[in-house]
Amino acid sequence: MQWWIYAIGTMVLFALTNFLVKVAGEGGMDSVFAANLIWLSAGAVGVVFMIYGLYTGSFQRGLSETNSKMLLLPIIAGVSLAFGMYLIKKAVTAGDAGPSVAIANSNAIIVALLAWIFLNEELSMSEIGGMAMIIGGIVVMSVL
């Protein structure tokens, strides 16, 4: 399957997540309680995938084939994601959903810059232009 199909699926699922979080906030749900429910439901999905991985042996293979230092990276990413989900919940509850989500999802700029700095990935002029457009869109959504 093409990478962009996964990316579009992610976009749709994250949009649904953020919209539902906004609706919950508008309904008066406490941010910490909502974040707890998000973490629990995400964890439940993780348990299902873990069981599947154990059943098929892919978890054991991944564990044995991965450098032990590299195992920390997804763990740190998971903690970062959990705190990020809490912060986006606070942002969309406290303010307008559109600008909050636009700012949060502009993380692609940071990812591209970090990959350029640490992984020596190239940045094309169209990618740099796209980053400028993202920043411009955030400014327009936030100020106007």
N, C-alpha and C positions, 0 to 999 in steps of 0.2 A: 504494500500500500504506500502511496506517496506521502511524504512528510507533511505536506500542506493540508492533507485531509485530517491528520492528527491535530495539527495546529488549529484548524477551523473547529473541530470537535471540542478542543480545549477552550477556545473562545466562547463557544455556545454554552458549555457547562459552567465556566467561570461567570458568564453573564447571568445565567440562571441563579447561581449561588449568590452573587451580589444583589440581584433583585430580590430574592427571597429574604436575605438578611435585611435589606431596606424595609420590606414589608413588615418583618418581625419587629424592627425598631419602631416603625410608625405605629404598630399595634401596642407599643409600650413594653416590649420584652427587654429585660435587663441585659446589658451588653455582655457581662461576664457569664450569665446563665446561657445566653445564646452561643457564645464562644465555646462553652463547655459542651453543649449539644453538638456543635459542629465537630469538635475534636473527637467526641465519642462516636459519632456516625462515621467520620473518616477512619477512626481506629477500627471500627467494626469491618469496614471494607478491607482494611489492611489485614485483619485476622483472616478473612475469607481468602485473600490472595496468598497469605502465608500458608494456609492449609493446602491450597492448590499447589503451591510451590513445593511443599513437603511431600505431597502425594505424587507429583510428577518427578521429583528429584531435582528440579531446577534450582531450588533454594540451596540444597546441599552442594550442588555443582558450583553455583555462584560463590558460596562461602569458601569452598576449597580452592577455587581458581582465582580469588581476589586477594591482592596484597592486603595484609591486615591494616596497614596505615590508611588505605583507601576506604575501608569500611567506615571510618569516622565521617567521611564526607556526606553520605546520605543521611546519617544520623544528625549531623549539624544542620543539614538542609531541612530535615523534618522539624527540628526545633524552631528554625527560622520561619518555616511555613506556618507553624502553629501560632507564633507571635504575630506574624503578618496577618493571619486570619482574624486574630483578635483586634488588631489595629484597623483593618478595613471595616470590621463590624462597628467599631467606635466612630470611624469617619463617616460612613453612610448614615448612621443613626444621628449623629450630631449635625451633619450638613447635607448639602444636596448630593444625591447619588452620582449624577453624571460627572461632575468635576472630581469627586472623591475617587471614583473608580478609574477615571482617565489618568489621574496622577499615579495611582497605585499600579496600573497596568503599563505605565510608561517605563516599567522596570526593564523592558527590552533594551533601552538605551544603556542602562548600567551594565547589563549582561554583555552587550556588544563591546562596550568600552573595556570591561574587565577581560574579555576574550582577546581583544586587541593587545592589551598591555601584557597579560600573563601567558597567553597561549599563542601569541604571534599570528592571530587571525587577521586577515586583511579587511579593511573597511573601504568599500567602493564609494564612489561619489554618490551613487543612488542611495546607498545605506546612510551616508552622512546627511543627504538631503531628506531622507525619510525621518531621521532623528530630529532634524530641524522642524519638519512638519508636525511631528508629534508634540514637540515643545510649543510650537505656535498654536496647535489645537488646544492644548491645555490652557494656555494663556487666554485664548478666545472663550473657552468654556468657563473659566474661572472668573474672568474680569467682566465680560459682557453679560 
